[in-house]
Amino acid sequence: MSSALLYPVVLQLQTLPDSQSLNIWTTNDNALYTAGLGLANIFHQKKKPMVLISGIIGTILSVWLYYNFCNWLNVLNWGISSINGMVVAVVCYLIGYFVKKNQR
């Protein structure tokens, strides 16, 4: 990012009510880069388009989550979380097992 654009962004982020906004900016920047790099390796594509795609998907999902946050929490607080985690792990294991078995 050009430094001419970086300074106004940092200044704007520091004037927001949340003092952690600059921290969130840098954390999300690293997460976006990592996601784009991972997608580029998975799909054997160039990094820049994958960063753009993951940024668009992340932005759309964050807007959805902003308007549906309470519903999302209800989904996470449904049942007993430790049992839910074990059930999801078993389902993922079985899917992987049967996919691997069918490839042989």
C-alpha positions in Angstrom: 0.0 0.0 0.0 1.3 3.4 -0.8 2.4 5.4 2.2 0.3 8.4 0.9 -2.7 6.2 1.4 -1.5 4.5 4.6 -1.2 7.6 6.8 -4.8 8.8 6.4 -6.0 5.3 7.0 -4.0 5.0 10.2 -5.1 8.4 11.4 -8.8 7.5 10.7 -8.4 4.2 12.5 -6.9 5.9 15.6 -9.8 8.4 15.8 -12.4 5.6 15.9 -13.9 5.0 19.4 -12.2 1.6 19.6 -8.6 2.1 20.5 -7.8 -1.4 19.2 -8.8 -0.5 15.6 -5.2 -0.3 14.3 -4.5 -3.7 15.9 -7.5 -5.1 14.1 -6.4 -3.6 10.8 -2.9 -5.2 10.9 -4.3 -8.5 12.2 -6.9 -8.7 9.4 -4.2 -7.6 6.8 -2.1 -10.6 7.9 -5.1 -12.9 7.9 -6.1 -11.8 4.4 -2.6 -12.4 3.0 -2.4 -15.8 4.6 -5.8 -16.8 3.3 -4.9 -15.6 -0.2 -1.5 -17.4 -0.1 -3.2 -20.6 1.1 -5.8 -20.5 -1.7 -3.1 -19.8 -4.2 -1.3 -23.0 -3.1 -4.5 -25.1 -3.0 -5.8 -24.0 -6.4 -2.4 -23.5 -8.1 -3.3 -19.9 -9.1 -1.5 -16.5 -8.7 -1.5 -15.0 -5.3 -3.1 -11.6 -6.1 -6.4 -12.8 -7.5 -6.8 -15.3 -4.6 -6.1 -12.4 -2.1 -8.8 -10.4 -3.8 -11.3 -13.3 -3.9 -10.7 -14.1 -0.2 -11.1 -10.4 0.7 -14.4 -10.2 -1.1 -15.7 -13.4 0.5 -14.5 -12.2 3.9 -16.1 -8.8 3.5 -19.4 -10.3 2.5 -19.4 -12.8 5.4 -18.5 -10.1 7.9 -21.4 -7.9 6.7 -23.7 -10.9 7.1 -22.3 -11.7 10.5 -22.7 -8.0 11.6 -26.5 -8.2 10.9 -26.9 -11.8 12.2 -24.6 -11.8 15.2 -27.2 -12.8 17.8 -28.4 -15.6 15.5 -24.8 -16.8 15.0 -24.3 -16.9 18.8 -27.4 -18.9 19.1 -26.1 -21.4 16.7 -22.8 -21.6 18.6 -24.6 -21.8 22.1 -27.0 -24.7 20.7 -26.3 -27.9 22.6 -23.2 -28.6 24.6 -20.2 -27.2 22.8 -17.8 -30.0 23.8 -20.1 -32.7 22.6 -20.8 -30.7 19.4 -17.1 -30.5 18.8 -16.7 -34.3 19.2 -19.6 -35.0 16.9 -18.2 -32.7 14.2 -14.8 -34.3 14.5 -16.3 -37.8 14.1 -18.3 -36.7 11.1 -15.2 -35.1 9.5 -13.1 -38.2 10.2 -15.8 -40.5 8.6 -16.0 -38.3 5.5 -12.2 -38.4 5.2 -12.1 -42.1 5.8 -14.7 -42.9 3.1 -13.2 -40.5 0.6 -9.8 -42.0 1.1 -11.2 -45.5 0.9 -13.0 -44.8 -2.4 -9.7 -43.4 -3.9 -7.9 -46.7 -3.5 
